[in-house]
Amino acid sequence: MKHIFALLLCTIFAAKAQQTIRFSNPNEVLAFATQHSIALKSGNAQMALAKHQTYYAKINRFNPRANVGYAMTDNLQLPVNFLPAEVFGGPAGTFREARFGQQYIQNLSITPQIDLINHAAWAKLASFKTSESLSEVNQKMIRKTLSESVVAVYFNIVSFQEQIKTLNQTLQNADSVMQIVQQKHKQGIIRSQDVNNAAVNKLTIQDRIQQLQNGLEQQYNLLKSLCDIPDSTEILIENQHSTSNDNVAVLSNSLKSQQATLQVNYAQNELKTNQLSYYPTLSFIGNWALQENSNNHFFDAKARWISQTYLGLRLNFGIPDANKYAQTKLAKTNLQIAELTAQKQEIQQSFEQKQLQLEWEKALESEQMSAKILELKNDTYQKNFNLFKQDIYPTENLLLSFNDVLNATLSQQVAKVQTAFQKEKININNSIQ
């Protein structure tokens, strides 16, 4: 029974260790990454923190606070007091020592305070509101960057898969060509060097397959890293994504300029907070105190509590020091840096939108051109191959033509995948605003 139980546990653990996740299109990968990415989860935590800070800043405008104090004092020796001796019948001008007072004393005090005028606290609230908006924009930028990276890796994997598939098919053709070359060599029609060249051609294709398989494995590992997938989990991309070549428009994405503008606003609010901290604050204060005195013991039922209460206003003004001036200077410098950064982001954002459109158009043109080249290369190879079988075309030239078709096929596949990637990149740019 124990052996059966252990076998079941091993089976369960093995099933977990060999978990496989399949994706058939980039949207599925993006949905998975959005749900599991640690970077996005951290961003959500930052957004929640910013909202809490704004909430507490609203309360801190009035900075309600109170001190509650309670003390129990046992005067083991009462203080010595000097009374005029003539009160007790003694000579005038002399004093007599006497100990009197309360041995057991209890004090309870509550001193509330609320700020009525605190300019710096109100300005700080504006900083936290800006920080909350900034955290939301930062989260969108993290998501956009992650989406672009995930999509890029996805289409790299698709590209490697297509190239490996093509090379495997081409390997069979290369083997057929080598067999024909070997037969012609046996017949004494061609040289042994041609046989060697045909063999080298086949080995070269095998080497390219191996290199692409290694690259494919690296891309899978990179995708795991981006999506925070455990290394023990297997990923399979079974691409069923089709992309039309209809032209798409790149919409203006203002995330970077939004971020830069909010950073300027935050720096302005921080400078304003520092400047307003030089102003005094006006607070409402109060005090409610109770005292019990007894010579018997604490919590004496016969003793009474004596109360004292007052209300008032307090004006606080802190004399600025060197550290305060240094903070203000730092806030001014941060504002200048933020303004310069905003100007740069505005210019860079315009170029990025144009570059995205140009990359799409370039990919589309490259796909169309590579298709035409492949068609011509393939036609040339078929004609050369027919001449080769008729023993009127050299082997060396045939192999060159063979590799031209292979390279053109791979280029055309890469171009198609690149077009799909650029279109998906534009979709991400247009959707995450």
Protein Blocks (a to p, Z undefined) as FASTA:
>chain_A
ZZmmmmmmmmmmmmmmmpccddfbfklmmmmmmmmmmklmmmmmmmmmmmmmmmmmmmmm
nopacdddddddddfbacdddddfklnopaehiacdddeddfbdcdddddddddfbdfkl
mmmmmmmmmmmmmmmmmmmmmmmmmmmmmmmmmmmmmmmmmmmmmmmmmmmmmmmmmmmm
mmmmmnomacfklmmmmmmmmmmmmmmmmmmmmmmmmmmmmmmmmnopafklccddddfb
dcdfbdcdddddfklmmmmmmmmmmmmmmmmmmmmmmpccdddddddddddddfkbghif
kbccddddddddddddddddfklmmmmmmmmmmmmmmmmmmmmmmmmmmmmmmmmmmmmm
mmmmmmmmmmmmmmmmmmmmmmmmmmmmnopacfklmmmmmmmmmmmmmmmmmmmmmmmm
mmmmmmmmmmmZZ
